[in-house]
Amino acid sequence: MVWTVLHAKIHRTIRSRHLFDHDHRLLVAVSGGQDSLCLIKLLLDLQPKWGWYLGIGHCDHRWRSDSAANARHVQQLAESWGISFYLETATQPLNSEAAARNWRYHALIAMAQANNYQYIVTGHTASDRAETLLYNLIRGTGADGLQALTWKRPITRDILLIRPLLEITRQQTGEFCQEFDLSVWEDSTNQDIKYARNRIRQELIPYLQANFNPKVESALAQTAELLQAEVEYLEQVAHQLKQEAINWELENEGNWANLRLNRRVLKKAPLALQRRVMRQILQQILNDAPTFDHIEKLTDLITAPNRSQTDPFPGGIIAQVHGDEIWLTN
Ligand SMILES: Nc1ncnc2c1ncn2[C@@H]1O[C@H](COP(=O)(O)OP(=O)(O)OP(=O)(O)O)[C@@H](O)[C@H]1O
């Protein structure tokens, strides 16, 4: 087997970041594109050193006319490597990026659960990370959005989502596929500049590379990496503060019903932590992700006069100041 710089890099990354350990069962999400082919080839080559059990999961969104052929192509590759192959096909064509992504993650989780995999591994690269950072930055976000794709995160209670290629650029995965003659399935929708993501990839990044920094992808990915560690730390501190600030909490048949927060505890904390506590609380009690506006309204109550209250949040929950406390009630 030829051992390249990428093999060495990914081997080091898996070890130093504790992405997965010996003998784990990894379900590798393979679209057939260059990134996920590079990923599966690297993992296959490293497999004898680590002893993983590898499987390939493919999702046919029925988005493009060639999607069934794409799925067959990935299946043939899996067979040629002697790896288990799992396919989910959408019951109807999914024609928005968001719908396709959402369905894809559910499909991959279902495959992993049915076949006893603890890890779902995707081929997101440093280039995806840079694009996600720019995409989120343009739409407006905090440090959380700028950490743009994490190495490892729980996707269900028992399954972790792992992205081992976050330090490797798309150029590198392309060169790797050429070097090993991997037959890449080109996704025609990647070229379509009606999608903002693709415009960032096709127009904005090349512009930044040509005019500002030829290594802008790696630079942005590094920014995301630094922010990720800071976000992790702030979230931990906010969690502790939240526990300290909750005076009283009532659950009704497993559902959250009533919460009282100590304003004196919260007032002493910096604004950045106040906002994070409020976001964690809203995440806990709303079914949807809280908006910036929701978080600000609730944070304002920390210093607002007695009896001030918010408009109802989705689900009808209202927050109101009662002396030294904020009451959230249904
Ligand atoms: N049809 C598919 N079947 C299996 N895995 C897929 C498929 N499409 C994408 N993936 C996995 O997701 C990774 C990222 O793909 P891509 O960048 O096209 O998706 P995305 O919509 O931007 O995803 P995300 O929301 O996760 O960033 C791929 O490297 C691959 O591991």
Ligand as a Chemical Component Dictionary entry (heavy atoms), coordinates in Angstrom:
data_LIG
# 
_chem_comp.id                   LIG 
_chem_comp.type                 NON-POLYMER 
_chem_comp.pdbx_formal_charge   0 
_chem_comp.three_letter_code    LIG 
# 
loop_
_chem_comp_atom.comp_id 
_chem_comp_atom.atom_id 
_chem_comp_atom.alt_atom_id 
_chem_comp_atom.type_symbol 
_chem_comp_atom.charge 
_chem_comp_atom.model_Cartn_x 
_chem_comp_atom.model_Cartn_y 
_chem_comp_atom.model_Cartn_z 
_chem_comp_atom.pdbx_ordinal 
LIG N1  N1  N 0 -25.996 11.073 -1.060 1  
LIG C1  C1  C 0 -25.174 10.888 -0.044 2  
LIG N2  N2  N 0 -25.066 9.666  0.516  3  
LIG C2  C2  C 0 -24.226 9.460  1.556  4  
LIG N3  N3  N 0 -23.477 10.422 2.115  5  
LIG C3  C3  C 0 -23.547 11.645 1.597  6  
LIG C4  C4  C 0 -24.387 11.962 0.496  7  
LIG N4  N4  N 0 -24.232 13.277 0.202  8  
LIG C5  C5  C 0 -23.338 13.763 1.073  9  
LIG N5  N5  N 0 -22.916 12.792 1.919  10 
LIG C6  C6  C 0 -21.933 12.925 3.027  11 
LIG O1  O1  O 0 -21.936 14.273 3.489  12 
LIG C7  C7  C 0 -20.667 14.875 3.273  13 
LIG C8  C8  C 0 -20.866 16.337 2.900  14 
LIG O2  O2  O 0 -21.512 16.415 1.669  15 
LIG P1  P1  P 0 -22.010 17.790 1.064  16 
LIG O3  O3  O 0 -20.998 18.841 1.361  17 
LIG O4  O4  O 0 -22.452 17.517 -0.316 18 
LIG O5  O5  O 0 -23.287 17.951 1.919  19 
LIG P2  P2  P 0 -23.954 19.191 2.653  20 
LIG O6  O6  O 0 -25.370 19.190 2.232  21 
LIG O7  O7  O 0 -23.122 20.399 2.563  22 
LIG O8  O8  O 0 -23.897 18.506 4.092  23 
LIG P3  P3  P 0 -23.871 19.193 5.540  24 
LIG O9  O9  O 0 -25.135 19.811 5.840  25 
LIG O10 O10 O 0 -23.641 17.962 6.414  26 
LIG O11 O11 O 0 -22.725 20.146 5.518  27 
LIG C9  C9  C 0 -20.028 14.014 2.187  28 
LIG O12 O12 O 0 -18.615 14.087 2.246  29 
LIG C10 C10 C 0 -20.541 12.640 2.532  30 
LIG O13 O13 O 0 -19.787 12.062 3.585  31 
# 
loop_
_chem_comp_bond.comp_id 
_chem_comp_bond.atom_id_1 
_chem_comp_bond.atom_id_2 
_chem_comp_bond.value_order 
_chem_comp_bond.pdbx_ordinal 
LIG N1  C1  SING 1  
LIG C1  N2  SING 2  
LIG C1  C4  DOUB 3  
LIG N2  C2  DOUB 4  
LIG C2  N3  SING 5  
LIG N3  C3  DOUB 6  
LIG C3  C4  SING 7  
LIG C3  N5  SING 8  
LIG C4  N4  SING 9  
LIG N4  C5  DOUB 10 
LIG C5  N5  SING 11 
LIG N5  C6  SING 12 
LIG C6  O1  SING 13 
LIG C6  C10 SING 14 
LIG O1  C7  SING 15 
LIG C7  C8  SING 16 
LIG C7  C9  SING 17 
LIG C8  O2  SING 18 
LIG O2  P1  SING 19 
LIG P1  O3  DOUB 20 
LIG P1  O4  SING 21 
LIG P1  O5  SING 22 
LIG O5  P2  SING 23 
LIG P2  O6  DOUB 24 
LIG P2  O7  SING 25 
LIG P2  O8  SING 26 
LIG O8  P3  SING 27 
LIG P3  O9  DOUB 28 
LIG P3  O10 SING 29 
LIG P3  O11 SING 30 
LIG C9  O12 SING 31 
LIG C9  C10 SING 32 
LIG C10 O13 SING 33 
# 
